[in-house]
Amino acid sequence: MGNVGKEELTGAHDNDIPAAFVDYMTGNWREQETTLSPVPHAERTAARRAALSHAFPGETLVVPTGRIQWRSYGAPYPFRGGSDLIWLTADQDPNSVLVLHPITGGHDAVLYVDPRHGPASGVGYLDRILGEVWQGRCLSPQEKSAVLGVQARPIGELPAALRRISGPVRVLRGYDTGIDRELLPATAENAVRDALLASVLAELRLPKDDWELAQLQEAVDITVRGFEDVARVLPSEREVSERLLEGVFATRARHDGNGVGYASIVAAGAHATTLHWVRNDGAVRPDGLLLMDMGAEARSCYTADVTRTWPVSGGFSAAERDVYDIVHAARDAGLAAIAPGVAFEDVDLACKRVQIEGLRDLGLVEVGVEEALADKRQPYRRWTLAAFGHMLGLDVHDCGHARPEHYAQGVLRERHVLTMEPGIYLQPHDELVPEGLRGIGVRIEDDVRVTADGARVMSHALPVAAADVEAWLAAQREAGPRLPGDDGRAA
């Protein structure tokens, strides 16, 4: 092994690597055994690959997961695999590339993965990204085949495999610069072809199978426990930092799942009028509202996305209650509209009608609902800002590459999972808003499964009605703080 050079290593930490040191580091290691546990949904991932194969007969399909990105020198970001590759294979490791090679009657699926770099490889210590001394025991391609139920080959074989392609090829772009720039460079000619691959993958992922629905419910359940944890430490008589509450939720998400599914929004007071307040550097005071938009990611990488708005003191003021009740009514109207075959836009319209009527009652919209909807200025959007929701799954904004006719301009189908999140945001510096309402922001967000006869709220364990929220918050505070794991769930 004395011929290992630094140019062969990823993230090598020594400027000079003496051959004698390499030889010394590769000897006298006992094999480190590991237990191989096949993923429980291997048959489902195989069926998904078959569906993708059916969509593109005779074409080579290339789906990378992405590479490790660097936060700063020597410090990589935690890796999270590409959702499409996870959906197709269940592999969560970096650098993997799935290739569907066309054969008679379908495709031969090959997952190209990093080889195992154990201590005796000469890379185990010298490479801080791939070496097992740094990263722990990894799986060989043969072991991955056994775990994932798909043929796995060393990633070093990928360039030659791609050079052998003779027919049409489609690539999922934006994940692997080595593929995009070197192996299969992107061009204007193949842009449309490649975009269709991304769209079809998104559309195949729209309906969730039973296993996926269970994973999403697990993510929601973790999220519910995280909201409970926050409520139990939220004081009603003194201020606390937004970041403390962010950290409490993150602890639960990390202990019970992978971590948070997106950057948590912990917005107190007027911060709640900023849709994506992720700085979380303010103070949570007893005399205002607290809006929290947070979701845990399950270990399967499926994520929840839930928002609740609480009165920190324990009770809504009259002005806060007025705004909150409008959002609650809009949420209920949207849920009532959800059913298979209903247009996505019609669900949005059901929420908008209630929001507009409520804003009219507050003196903000001066015309009736129909007039407001017909007005090209869309004046109500000054205070509603966003649509009612989005699809949910492996990504918090799932299936975003789906073609409009299958998503935003399409209809809901059974087994779609989406969010219901109407809101009203009255900016503190908006002179069109009465002074007593300025700085109030309310959003209520639930995760919803489309069923054969309507909708099922997956996050129903967190109360929504104002009086129920007040009672629940009091009960959580009475119960007192708890640590993840106190309920018997192992990390």
MIKELUM-511130 format. One line per field, with one value per residue (C-alpha): residue number from 1; residue in three letters; x, y, z. Coordinates in nm, 3 decimals. Each point is the difference from the previous one (the first is absolute). Last residue first. Layout:
N
i NUM / ...
aa ALA / ...
xx X / ...
yy Y / ...
zz Z / ...
END
This chain:
491
i 491 / 490 / 489 / 488 / 487 / 486 / 485 / 484 / 483 / 482 / 481 / 480 / 479 / 478 / 477 / 476 / 475 / 474 / 473 / 472 / 471 / 470 / 469 / 468 / 467 / 466 / 465 / 464 / 463 / 462 / 461 / 460 / 459 / 458 / 457 / 456 / 455 / 454 / 453 / 452 / 451 / 450 / 449 / 448 / 447 / 446 / 445 / 444 / 443 / 442 / 441 / 440 / 439 / 438 / 437 / 436 / 435 / 434 / 433 / 432 / 431 / 430 / 429 / 428 / 427 / 426 / 425 / 424 / 423 / 422 / 421 / 420 / 419 / 418 / 417 / 416 / 415 / 414 / 413 / 412 / 411 / 410 / 409 / 408 / 407 / 406 / 405 / 404 / 403 / 402 / 401 / 400 / 399 / 398 / 397 / 396 / 395 / 394 / 393 / 392 / 391 / 390 / 389 / 388 / 387 / 386 / 385 / 384 / 383 / 382 / 381 / 380 / 379 / 378 / 377 / 376 / 375 / 374 / 373 / 372 / 371 / 370 / 369 / 368 / 367 / 366 / 365 / 364 / 363 / 362 / 361 / 360 / 359 / 358 / 357 / 356 / 355 / 354 / 353 / 352 / 351 / 350 / 349 / 348 / 347 / 346 / 345 / 344 / 343 / 342 / 341 / 340 / 339 / 338 / 337 / 336 / 335 / 334 / 333 / 332 / 331 / 330 / 329 / 328 / 327 / 326 / 325 / 324 / 323 / 322 / 321 / 320 / 319 / 318 / 317 / 316 / 315 / 314 / 313 / 312 / 311 / 310 / 309 / 308 / 307 / 306 / 305 / 304 / 303 / 302 / 301 / 300 / 299 / 298 / 297 / 296 / 295 / 294 / 293 / 292 / 291 / 290 / 289 / 288 / 287 / 286 / 285 / 284 / 283 / 282 / 281 / 280 / 279 / 278 / 277 / 276 / 275 / 274 / 273 / 272 / 271 / 270 / 269 / 268 / 267 / 266 / 265 / 264 / 263 / 262 / 261 / 260 / 259 / 258 / 257 / 256 / 255 / 254 / 253 / 252 / 251 / 250 / 249 / 248 / 247 / 246 / 245 / 244 / 243 / 242 / 241 / 240 / 239 / 238 / 237 / 236 / 235 / 234 / 233 / 232 / 231 / 230 / 229 / 228 / 227 / 226 / 225 / 224 / 223 / 222 / 221 / 220 / 219 / 218 / 217 / 216 / 215 / 214 / 213 / 212 / 211 / 210 / 209 / 208 / 207 / 206 / 205 / 204 / 203 / 202 / 201 / 200 / 199 / 198 / 197 / 196 / 195 / 194 / 193 / 192 / 191 / 190 / 189 / 188 / 187 / 186 / 185 / 184 / 183 / 182 / 181 / 180 / 179 / 178 / 177 / 176 / 175 / 174 / 173 / 172 / 171 / 170 / 169 / 168 / 167 / 166 / 165 / 164 / 163 / 162 / 161 / 160 / 159 / 158 / 157 / 156 / 155 / 154 / 153 / 152 / 151 / 150 / 149 / 148 / 147 / 146 / 145 / 144 / 143 / 142 / 141 / 140 / 139 / 138 / 137 / 136 / 135 / 134 / 133 / 132 / 131 / 130 / 129 / 128 / 127 / 126 / 125 / 124 / 123 / 122 / 121 / 120 / 119 / 118 / 117 / 116 / 115 / 114 / 113 / 112 / 111 / 110 / 109 / 108 / 107 / 106 / 105 / 104 / 103 / 102 / 101 / 100 / 99 / 98 / 97 / 96 / 95 / 94 / 93 / 92 / 91 / 90 / 89 / 88 / 87 / 86 / 85 / 84 / 83 / 82 / 81 / 80 / 79 / 78 / 77 / 76 / 75 / 74 / 73 / 72 / 71 / 70 / 69 / 68 / 67 / 66 / 65 / 64 / 63 / 62 / 61 / 60 / 59 / 58 / 57 / 56 / 55 / 54 / 53 / 52 / 51 / 50 / 49 / 48 / 47 / 46 / 45 / 44 / 43 / 42 / 41 / 40 / 39 / 38 / 37 / 36 / 35 / 34 / 33 / 32 / 31 / 30 / 29 / 28 / 27 / 26 / 25 / 24 / 23 / 22 / 21 / 20 / 19 / 18 / 17 / 16 / 15 / 14 / 13 / 12 / 11 / 10 / 9 / 8 / 7 / 6 / 5 / 4 / 3 / 2 / 1
aa ALA / ALA / ARG / GLY / ASP / ASP / GLY / PRO / LEU / ARG / PRO / GLY / ALA / GLU / ARG / GLN / ALA / ALA / LEU / TRP / ALA / GLU / VAL / ASP / ALA / ALA / ALA / VAL / PRO / LEU / ALA / HIS / SER / MET / VAL / ARG / ALA / GLY / ASP / ALA / THR / VAL / ARG / VAL / ASP / ASP / GLU / ILE / ARG / VAL / GLY / ILE / GLY / ARG / LEU / GLY / GLU / PRO / VAL / LEU / GLU / ASP / HIS / PRO / GLN / LEU / TYR / ILE / GLY / PRO / GLU / MET / THR / LEU / VAL / HIS / ARG / GLU / ARG / LEU / VAL / GLY / GLN / ALA / TYR / HIS / GLU / PRO / ARG / ALA / HIS / GLY / CYS / ASP / HIS / VAL / ASP / LEU / GLY / LEU / MET / HIS / GLY / PHE / ALA / ALA / LEU / THR / TRP / ARG / ARG / TYR / PRO / GLN / ARG / LYS / ASP / ALA / LEU / ALA / GLU / GLU / VAL / GLY / VAL / GLU / VAL / LEU / GLY / LEU / ASP / ARG / LEU / GLY / GLU / ILE / GLN / VAL / ARG / LYS / CYS / ALA / LEU / ASP / VAL / ASP / GLU / PHE / ALA / VAL / GLY / PRO / ALA / ILE / ALA / ALA / LEU / GLY / ALA / ASP / ARG / ALA / ALA / HIS / VAL / ILE / ASP / TYR / VAL / ASP / ARG / GLU / ALA / ALA / SER / PHE / GLY / GLY / SER / VAL / PRO / TRP / THR / ARG / THR / VAL / ASP / ALA / THR / TYR / CYS / SER / ARG / ALA / GLU / ALA / GLY / MET / ASP / MET / LEU / LEU / LEU / GLY / ASP / PRO / ARG / VAL / ALA / GLY / ASP / ASN / ARG / VAL / TRP / HIS / LEU / THR / THR / ALA / HIS / ALA / GLY / ALA / ALA / VAL / ILE / SER / ALA / TYR / GLY / VAL / GLY / ASN / GLY / ASP / HIS / ARG / ALA / ARG / THR / ALA / PHE / VAL / GLY / GLU / LEU / LEU / ARG / GLU / SER / VAL / GLU / ARG / GLU / SER / PRO / LEU / VAL / ARG / ALA / VAL / ASP / GLU / PHE / GLY / ARG / VAL / THR / ILE / ASP / VAL / ALA / GLU / GLN / LEU / GLN / ALA / LEU / GLU / TRP / ASP / ASP / LYS / PRO / LEU / ARG / LEU / GLU / ALA / LEU / VAL / SER / ALA / LEU / LEU / ALA / ASP / ARG / VAL / ALA / ASN / GLU / ALA / THR / ALA / PRO / LEU / LEU / GLU / ARG / ASP / ILE / GLY / THR / ASP / TYR / GLY / ARG / LEU / VAL / ARG / VAL / PRO / GLY / SER / ILE / ARG / ARG / LEU / ALA / ALA / PRO / LEU / GLU / GLY / ILE / PRO / ARG / ALA / GLN / VAL / GLY / LEU / VAL / ALA / SER / LYS / GLU / GLN / PRO / SER / LEU / CYS / ARG / GLY / GLN / TRP / VAL / GLU / GLY / LEU / ILE / ARG / ASP / LEU / TYR / GLY / VAL / GLY / SER / ALA / PRO / GLY / HIS / ARG / PRO / ASP / VAL / TYR / LEU / VAL / ALA / ASP / HIS / GLY / GLY / THR / ILE / PRO / HIS / LEU / VAL / LEU / VAL / SER / ASN / PRO / ASP / GLN / ASP / ALA / THR / LEU / TRP / ILE / LEU / ASP / SER / GLY / GLY / ARG / PHE / PRO / TYR / PRO / ALA / GLY / TYR / SER / ARG / TRP / GLN / ILE / ARG / GLY / THR / PRO / VAL / VAL / LEU / THR / GLU / GLY / PRO / PHE / ALA / HIS / SER / LEU / ALA / ALA / ARG / ARG / ALA / ALA / THR / ARG / GLU / ALA / HIS / PRO / VAL / PRO / SER / LEU / THR / THR / GLU / GLN / GLU / ARG / TRP / ASN / GLY / THR / MET / TYR / ASP / VAL / PHE / ALA / ALA / PRO / ILE / ASP / ASN / ASP / HIS / ALA / GLY / THR / LEU / GLU / GLU / LYS / GLY / VAL / ASN / GLY / MET
xx -3.222 / -0.219 / -0.363 / -0.093 / -0.209 / 0.286 / 0.207 / -0.041 / 0.025 / -0.299 / -0.114 / -0.322 / -0.343 / -0.166 / 0.157 / -0.140 / -0.346 / -0.001 / 0.101 / -0.276 / -0.266 / 0.107 / 0.024 / -0.343 / -0.152 / 0.160 / -0.101 / 0.309 / 0.110 / 0.316 / -0.092 / -0.169 / 0.336 / -0.095 / -0.319 / -0.197 / -0.166 / -0.294 / -0.176 / 0.277 / 0.261 / 0.227 / 0.251 / 0.047 / 0.287 / -0.121 / 0.098 / -0.152 / 0.154 / -0.053 / 0.196 / -0.094 / 0.242 / -0.263 / -0.350 / -0.051 / 0.152 / -0.256 / 0.172 / 0.039 / 0.308 / 0.193 / 0.309 / -0.089 / -0.095 / -0.338 / 0.053 / -0.301 / 0.050 / -0.125 / 0.204 / -0.153 / 0.290 / -0.005 / 0.001 / -0.139 / -0.124 / -0.330 / 0.041 / -0.020 / -0.056 / 0.228 / 0.105 / 0.236 / 0.094 / -0.036 / -0.100 / 0.280 / 0.274 / 0.160 / 0.337 / -0.118 / -0.071 / 0.018 / 0.035 / 0.114 / 0.182 / -0.030 / -0.373 / -0.220 / -0.195 / -0.076 / -0.220 / -0.270 / 0.166 / 0.223 / -0.015 / -0.321 / 0.031 / 0.102 / -0.165 / -0.340 / 0.059 / 0.011 / 0.104 / -0.178 / -0.331 / -0.225 / 0.063 / -0.067 / -0.323 / -0.116 / 0.081 / -0.162 / 0.181 / 0.195 / 0.265 / 0.182 / -0.295 / 0.036 / -0.330 / 0.135 / 0.313 / -0.228 / -0.195 / 0.326 / 0.139 / -0.317 / -0.003 / 0.374 / -0.022 / -0.260 / 0.197 / 0.312 / -0.200 / -0.137 / 0.353 / 0.100 / -0.298 / -0.220 / 0.018 / 0.071 / -0.120 / 0.103 / -0.263 / -0.083 / 0.368 / 0.013 / -0.305 / 0.144 / 0.327 / -0.184 / -0.202 / 0.316 / 0.161 / -0.300 / -0.008 / 0.364 / -0.053 / -0.287 / 0.171 / 0.312 / -0.212 / -0.195 / 0.319 / 0.073 / 0.069 / 0.294 / 0.239 / 0.195 / -0.311 / 0.075 / 0.027 / 0.055 / 0.174 / 0.072 / 0.220 / 0.089 / 0.287 / 0.085 / 0.375 / -0.039 / 0.140 / -0.298 / 0.044 / -0.154 / -0.201 / -0.025 / -0.198 / -0.034 / -0.203 / 0.011 / -0.253 / 0.044 / 0.015 / 0.201 / 0.315 / 0.195 / 0.325 / 0.165 / 0.282 / -0.205 / 0.174 / -0.240 / -0.290 / -0.139 / -0.343 / 0.083 / -0.320 / 0.092 / 0.302 / -0.252 / -0.042 / 0.206 / 0.115 / 0.160 / 0.042 / 0.198 / 0.236 / -0.115 / -0.064 / 0.139 / 0.206 / 0.038 / -0.273 / -0.084 / 0.309 / 0.070 / -0.356 / -0.034 / 0.320 / -0.097 / -0.323 / 0.186 / 0.259 / -0.259 / -0.154 / 0.335 / 0.054 / -0.316 / 0.142 / -0.198 / -0.208 / -0.174 / -0.344 / -0.145 / 0.310 / 0.034 / 0.168 / -0.297 / -0.126 / 0.332 / -0.006 / -0.361 / 0.098 / 0.277 / -0.238 / -0.227 / 0.298 / 0.095 / -0.358 / 0.010 / 0.321 / -0.151 / -0.313 / 0.218 / 0.176 / -0.333 / -0.127 / 0.319 / -0.049 / -0.363 / 0.088 / 0.008 / -0.144 / 0.218 / 0.326 / -0.071 / -0.071 / 0.332 / 0.190 / -0.186 / 0.094 / 0.369 / 0.019 / -0.183 / 0.263 / 0.270 / -0.162 / -0.059 / 0.360 / 0.153 / 0.049 / 0.095 / 0.286 / 0.081 / 0.322 / -0.025 / 0.330 / 0.166 / -0.224 / -0.332 / 0.143 / 0.282 / -0.226 / -0.234 / -0.343 / -0.121 / -0.124 / -0.195 / 0.142 / -0.174 / 0.173 / -0.083 / 0.200 / 0.365 / 0.104 / 0.339 / 0.163 / -0.247 / 0.111 / 0.366 / -0.058 / -0.205 / 0.247 / 0.177 / -0.333 / 0.034 / -0.305 / -0.336 / -0.281 / -0.320 / -0.159 / 0.106 / 0.169 / 0.145 / 0.114 / 0.148 / 0.208 / 0.137 / 0.079 / 0.188 / -0.170 / 0.162 / 0.139 / 0.067 / 0.056 / 0.349 / 0.173 / -0.218 / 0.167 / -0.227 / -0.006 / 0.309 / 0.219 / 0.334 / -0.144 / -0.202 / 0.162 / 0.287 / -0.252 / 0.078 / -0.211 / -0.309 / -0.083 / -0.321 / -0.068 / -0.212 / -0.318 / -0.130 / -0.357 / -0.085 / -0.353 / -0.037 / -0.283 / -0.316 / -0.118 / 0.327 / 0.265 / 0.046 / 0.251 / -0.166 / 0.285 / -0.011 / 0.285 / 0.136 / 0.234 / -0.139 / -0.185 / -0.375 / -0.089 / -0.373 / 0.021 / -0.256 / -0.138 / 0.349 / 0.121 / -0.284 / 0.046 / 0.367 / 0.198 / 0.056 / 0.362 / 0.095 / 0.191 / 0.374 / 0.262 / 0.364 / -0.009 / -0.350 / -0.358 / 0.103 / -0.243 / -0.006 / -0.110 / -0.332 / -0.259 / 0.045 / -0.276 / 0.109 / -0.257 / 0.104 / -0.283 / -0.168 / -0.330 / -0.041 / -0.321 / 0.010 / 0.346 / -0.127 / -0.281 / 0.246 / 0.227 / -0.299 / -0.086 / 0.357 / -0.026 / -0.320 / 0.152 / 0.292 / -0.240 / 0.128 / 0.366 / 0.216 / 0.188 / 0.369 / 0.183 / 0.358 / 0.340 / 0.321 / 0.280 / 0.310 / 0.270 / 0.369 / 0.128 / -0.121 / 0.125 / 0.363 / 0.008 / -0.146 / 0.257 / 0.284 / -0.134 / 0.029 / -0.316 / 0.084 / -0.261 / -0.204 / -0.377 / -0.129 / -0.350 / -0.064 / 0.302 / 0.158 / 0.192 / 0.157 / 0.180 / -0.034 / 0.309 / 0.105 / -0.299
yy 0.728 / -0.231 / 0.086 / -0.079 / 0.312 / 0.160 / -0.040 / 0.360 / 0.203 / 0.136 / 0.339 / 0.048 / -0.163 / 0.324 / 0.184 / -0.259 / 0.028 / 0.380 / -0.016 / -0.253 / 0.220 / 0.308 / -0.194 / -0.153 / 0.347 / 0.123 / -0.299 / -0.179 / -0.281 / -0.202 / -0.370 / 0.065 / 0.001 / -0.268 / 0.179 / -0.244 / 0.122 / -0.082 / -0.324 / -0.207 / 0.169 / 0.300 / 0.017 / 0.330 / 0.160 / 0.299 / 0.363 / 0.288 / 0.341 / 0.320 / 0.326 / 0.305 / 0.292 / 0.261 / -0.080 / 0.283 / 0.251 / -0.067 / -0.147 / 0.210 / 0.163 / -0.326 / 0.038 / -0.277 / -0.238 / -0.167 / -0.359 / -0.224 / -0.371 / -0.307 / -0.318 / -0.326 / -0.225 / -0.285 / -0.376 / -0.161 / -0.349 / 0.049 / 0.255 / 0.377 / 0.176 / 0.192 / 0.359 / 0.006 / -0.367 / -0.233 / 0.266 / 0.219 / -0.255 / -0.158 / 0.150 / 0.102 / -0.358 / 0.079 / 0.337 / -0.148 / -0.263 / -0.375 / 0.056 / 0.310 / 0.179 / 0.367 / 0.242 / 0.267 / 0.251 / 0.273 / 0.374 / 0.008 / 0.366 / 0.177 / -0.290 / 0.148 / 0.282 / -0.233 / 0.295 / -0.170 / 0.045 / -0.296 / -0.177 / 0.322 / 0.060 / -0.354 / 0.022 / 0.336 / 0.331 / 0.206 / -0.252 / 0.109 / 0.091 / -0.300 / -0.140 / 0.034 / -0.190 / -0.275 / -0.014 / -0.008 / -0.281 / -0.205 / 0.034 / -0.063 / -0.335 / -0.137 / 0.145 / -0.192 / -0.320 / 0.090 / 0.052 / -0.355 / -0.120 / -0.256 / -0.348 / -0.176 / 0.210 / 0.319 / 0.273 / -0.056 / 0.035 / 0.338 / 0.126 / -0.118 / 0.182 / 0.315 / -0.015 / -0.038 / 0.290 / 0.223 / -0.119 / 0.096 / 0.355 / 0.070 / -0.189 / 0.217 / 0.315 / -0.124 / -0.116 / -0.371 / -0.186 / -0.194 / 0.289 / -0.130 / -0.003 / -0.282 / -0.026 / -0.350 / -0.112 / -0.352 / -0.144 / -0.370 / -0.166 / -0.330 / -0.073 / -0.368 / 0.100 / 0.231 / 0.371 / 0.226 / 0.306 / 0.355 / 0.318 / 0.176 / 0.316 / 0.153 / 0.269 / 0.293 / 0.134 / -0.278 / 0.075 / -0.223 / 0.180 / 0.018 / -0.181 / -0.263 / 0.086 / -0.234 / 0.239 / -0.137 / 0.162 / 0.320 / 0.104 / -0.232 / 0.221 / 0.254 / -0.198 / -0.316 / -0.198 / -0.342 / -0.124 / -0.323 / -0.054 / -0.312 / -0.369 / 0.026 / -0.290 / -0.360 / -0.127 / -0.054 / 0.155 / 0.254 / 0.125 / 0.013 / 0.199 / 0.226 / 0.091 / 0.111 / 0.181 / 0.209 / 0.085 / 0.125 / 0.183 / 0.205 / 0.130 / 0.012 / 0.272 / -0.020 / -0.086 / -0.259 / -0.217 / -0.243 / -0.316 / -0.236 / 0.162 / -0.072 / -0.368 / -0.029 / 0.149 / -0.259 / -0.283 / 0.114 / 0.010 / -0.356 / -0.103 / 0.186 / -0.174 / -0.336 / 0.084 / 0.076 / -0.333 / -0.183 / 0.177 / -0.101 / -0.366 / 0.009 / 0.153 / 0.375 / 0.156 / 0.292 / -0.193 / -0.111 / 0.364 / 0.116 / -0.270 / 0.096 / 0.364 / -0.066 / -0.228 / 0.264 / 0.258 / -0.228 / -0.017 / 0.376 / 0.080 / -0.251 / 0.238 / 0.301 / -0.203 / -0.169 / -0.199 / -0.377 / -0.113 / 0.337 / 0.291 / -0.147 / -0.335 / 0.144 / 0.281 / -0.247 / 0.107 / 0.268 / -0.219 / -0.324 / -0.139 / -0.142 / -0.212 / -0.097 / -0.286 / -0.105 / 0.006 / -0.170 / 0.317 / -0.001 / -0.345 / 0.100 / 0.303 / -0.200 / -0.279 / 0.204 / 0.031 / -0.363 / -0.212 / -0.056 / -0.222 / 0.087 / -0.163 / 0.277 / -0.199 / -0.286 / 0.229 / 0.234 / -0.287 / -0.079 / 0.367 / 0.010 / 0.153 / 0.251 / -0.034 / 0.335 / 0.343 / 0.108 / -0.333 / -0.132 / 0.214 / 0.155 / 0.367 / 0.016 / -0.188 / -0.109 / -0.219 / -0.259 / 0.094 / -0.245 / -0.278 / -0.188 / 0.234 / -0.049 / 0.205 / -0.154 / 0.088 / 0.309 / -0.081 / -0.064 / -0.126 / -0.216 / -0.050 / -0.213 / 0.148 / -0.111 / -0.259 / -0.046 / 0.193 / 0.368 / 0.089 / 0.173 / 0.178 / 0.090 / 0.219 / 0.001 / 0.279 / 0.039 / -0.263 / -0.015 / -0.301 / -0.082 / -0.095 / 0.188 / 0.235 / 0.069 / 0.071 / 0.244 / 0.168 / 0.082 / -0.102 / 0.209 / 0.056 / 0.195 / 0.304 / -0.051 / 0.160 / -0.019 / 0.340 / 0.143 / -0.113 / -0.258 / -0.199 / -0.380 / -0.135 / -0.054 / -0.278 / -0.073 / -0.125 / -0.104 / -0.149 / -0.181 / -0.016 / -0.298 / 0.043 / 0.325 / -0.005 / -0.378 / 0.026 / 0.260 / -0.236 / -0.289 / 0.211 / 0.072 / -0.370 / -0.078 / 0.269 / -0.166 / -0.347 / 0.140 / 0.145 / -0.162 / 0.090 / -0.309 / -0.021 / -0.084 / -0.033 / 0.119 / -0.159 / 0.194 / -0.210 / -0.002 / 0.250 / -0.085 / 0.202 / 0.298 / 0.278 / -0.116 / -0.015 / 0.350 / 0.127 / -0.159 / 0.161 / 0.341 / 0.210 / 0.368 / 0.271 / -0.200 / 0.043 / -0.176 / 0.125 / -0.252 / -0.210 / -0.111 / 0.327 / -0.062 / -0.302 / -0.368 / -0.179 / -0.148 / -0.226
zz 2.043 / 0.202 / 0.065 / 0.362 / 0.060 / 0.193 / -0.315 / -0.108 / 0.320 / 0.185 / 0.126 / 0.200 / -0.008 / 0.113 / -0.291 / -0.238 / 0.155 / -0.023 / -0.367 / -0.067 / 0.163 / -0.196 / -0.326 / 0.059 / 0.049 / -0.323 / -0.211 / -0.139 / 0.229 / -0.075 / -0.020 / -0.336 / -0.179 / -0.256 / -0.097 / -0.214 / -0.318 / -0.226 / -0.092 / -0.156 / 0.217 / -0.059 / 0.285 / 0.179 / 0.189 / 0.199 / 0.001 / 0.193 / -0.069 / 0.195 / -0.008 / 0.207 / -0.027 / -0.070 / 0.118 / 0.251 / -0.241 / -0.270 / -0.307 / -0.315 / 0.156 / -0.014 / 0.221 / 0.251 / -0.282 / 0.027 / -0.114 / -0.043 / -0.057 / -0.180 / 0.046 / -0.118 / -0.093 / -0.247 / -0.027 / -0.314 / 0.071 / -0.188 / -0.274 / -0.004 / -0.329 / -0.234 / -0.049 / 0.300 / -0.039 / -0.300 / -0.252 / 0.132 / -0.084 / 0.305 / 0.090 / 0.348 / 0.103 / 0.371 / 0.164 / 0.333 / -0.200 / 0.054 / 0.021 / -0.004 / -0.272 / 0.043 / 0.193 / 0.010 / -0.230 / 0.142 / 0.079 / 0.208 / 0.105 / -0.321 / -0.177 / 0.084 / -0.251 / -0.301 / -0.221 / -0.290 / 0.183 / -0.085 / 0.332 / 0.192 / -0.188 / 0.068 / 0.369 / 0.064 / 0.006 / 0.258 / 0.100 / 0.318 / 0.219 / 0.232 / -0.129 / -0.354 / 0.102 / 0.124 / -0.324 / -0.194 / 0.215 / -0.036 / -0.376 / -0.022 / 0.176 / -0.241 / -0.291 / 0.101 / 0.008 / -0.342 / -0.137 / 0.090 / -0.202 / 0.171 / -0.154 / 0.329 / 0.295 / 0.178 / 0.024 / 0.367 / 0.085 / -0.172 / 0.185 / 0.333 / -0.064 / -0.101 / 0.322 / 0.207 / -0.184 / 0.074 / 0.362 / 0.048 / -0.124 / 0.238 / 0.283 / -0.030 / 0.017 / 0.306 / 0.175 / -0.016 / 0.325 / 0.140 / 0.026 / -0.301 / -0.219 / -0.244 / -0.377 / -0.139 / -0.315 / -0.120 / -0.276 / 0.031 / -0.180 / -0.166 / 0.020 / 0.105 / 0.338 / 0.042 / -0.068 / 0.261 / -0.092 / 0.127 / -0.064 / 0.335 / 0.048 / 0.349 / 0.089 / 0.232 / 0.356 / 0.162 / -0.198 / -0.235 / -0.074 / -0.340 / -0.176 / -0.180 / -0.325 / -0.178 / -0.060 / -0.324 / -0.023 / 0.188 / 0.181 / 0.288 / 0.074 / 0.130 / 0.321 / 0.015 / -0.302 / 0.037 / -0.358 / -0.018 / -0.293 / -0.183 / 0.073 / 0.353 / 0.128 / -0.114 / 0.229 / 0.368 / 0.154 / -0.274 / -0.023 / 0.379 / 0.040 / -0.291 / 0.179 / 0.311 / -0.211 / -0.183 / 0.337 / 0.125 / -0.325 / 0.043 / 0.326 / 0.323 / 0.157 / 0.335 / 0.140 / -0.235 / -0.026 / -0.294 / 0.133 / -0.028 / -0.321 / -0.170 / 0.096 / -0.119 / -0.335 / -0.026 / 0.087 / -0.281 / -0.236 / 0.088 / -0.077 / -0.332 / -0.105 / 0.096 / -0.198 / -0.301 / 0.037 / 0.024 / -0.312 / -0.180 / 0.088 / -0.113 / -0.338 / -0.059 / -0.314 / -0.124 / -0.043 / -0.356 / -0.087 / 0.142 / -0.190 / -0.317 / 0.042 / 0.066 / -0.305 / -0.205 / 0.091 / -0.139 / -0.342 / -0.005 / 0.092 / -0.244 / -0.293 / 0.211 / 0.141 / 0.329 / 0.006 / 0.051 / 0.155 / 0.056 / 0.088 / 0.114 / 0.109 / 0.207 / 0.116 / 0.168 / 0.120 / -0.240 / -0.282 / -0.005 / -0.321 / -0.308 / -0.262 / -0.357 / -0.155 / -0.009 / 0.365 / 0.038 / 0.129 / 0.289 / 0.113 / -0.030 / 0.220 / 0.254 / 0.078 / 0.267 / 0.181 / 0.106 / -0.094 / 0.168 / -0.130 / 0.184 / 0.305 / 0.235 / 0.276 / -0.205 / -0.281 / 0.258 / 0.137 / -0.344 / -0.060 / 0.332 / 0.300 / 0.231 / 0.352 / 0.161 / -0.151 / 0.106 / 0.062 / -0.282 / -0.264 / -0.262 / 0.107 / 0.225 / -0.244 / 0.148 / 0.272 / -0.190 / -0.330 / 0.006 / -0.048 / 0.321 / 0.215 / -0.216 / -0.307 / -0.136 / -0.359 / -0.071 / -0.185 / -0.353 / 0.022 / -0.301 / -0.131 / -0.317 / -0.200 / -0.179 / -0.249 / -0.185 / 0.190 / 0.077 / 0.275 / 0.295 / 0.176 / 0.367 / 0.121 / 0.354 / 0.110 / 0.351 / 0.206 / 0.058 / -0.218 / 0.015 / -0.374 / -0.212 / 0.264 / 0.139 / -0.354 / -0.054 / 0.338 / -0.050 / 0.304 / 0.311 / 0.097 / 0.309 / -0.125 / -0.031 / 0.225 / -0.114 / -0.166 / 0.038 / -0.043 / -0.259 / -0.207 / -0.009 / -0.336 / -0.166 / -0.033 / -0.369 / -0.235 / -0.352 / -0.238 / -0.317 / -0.251 / -0.165 / 0.181 / 0.196 / 0.207 / 0.052 / 0.153 / 0.248 / 0.104 / 0.031 / 0.219 / 0.223 / 0.017 / 0.108 / 0.269 / 0.122 / 0.013 / 0.200 / 0.260 / 0.316 / -0.061 / 0.032 / 0.331 / -0.035 / 0.329 / -0.007 / 0.053 / 0.035 / -0.150 / 0.222 / -0.089 / 0.015 / -0.295 / -0.199 / 0.226 / -0.009 / -0.380 / -0.022 / 0.248 / -0.199 / -0.318 / 0.156 / -0.044 / -0.037 / 0.026 / 0.249 / 0.041 / -0.310 / -0.077 / -0.275 / -0.083 / -0.326 / -0.047 / 0.341 / -0.130 / 0.089 / -0.137 / 0.333 / 0.000
END
